[in-house]
Amino acid sequence: MEWVLLGLVVLLLLWLVVIYNRLVSLRQSVAQAWADIEVQLKQRHDLIPNLVETVKGYAAHESGTLEAVIAARNSAVRAQGPEQASAAEGQLGAALSRLFALSEAYPDLKANTNFLSLQSELSNVENTLAAARRFFNNSVAEYNASIQSIPAVFFAGSLGFGPKGFFELDEAERAATKNAPQVKF
């Protein structure tokens, strides 16, 4: 009888070790996914000063828009973690939209090869960033589901496995997705 009891205790401990290792692996996956987003955000942030400098030459009197882009970029660079970064990146996206709208008013800027190159590069970074965000949110969902599932829910919190936040749209971006874009000819 003692051997059976000892065997059950060993099996229970092995089972807990397997669950713990899975949670550690999922937490690492979330951390890696966040690091991937940070790399893309850095590339995005590095492109913005060049873009602003290019626009300055053509639209010097639009300093309010240019300053808003730089302020939003600086705020995004200082953001820590998914929640802060999500809000800051939403503000930066809105500021960049206003910057690109300026190009419509300045045909010479719109035709500038440096501006077009930077705009294209930024667009590529945005696409890569969107994919990284999807991967991050998927990793967070899997991690959060694992720590909230039985049997991990009974000991995950006491072992330091807390829920992670998603990289979500800010309020302005969420409102923009509710309205269909207007197409005018």
Secondary structure as UniProt FT lines:
FT   HELIX           2..58
FT   TURN            60..61
FT   HELIX           63..78
FT   HELIX           81..105
FT   HELIX           107..111
FT   HELIX           113..147
FT   TURN            150..151
FT   HELIX           152..154
FT   TURN            155..156
FT   HELIX           157..159
FT   HELIX           171..178
//
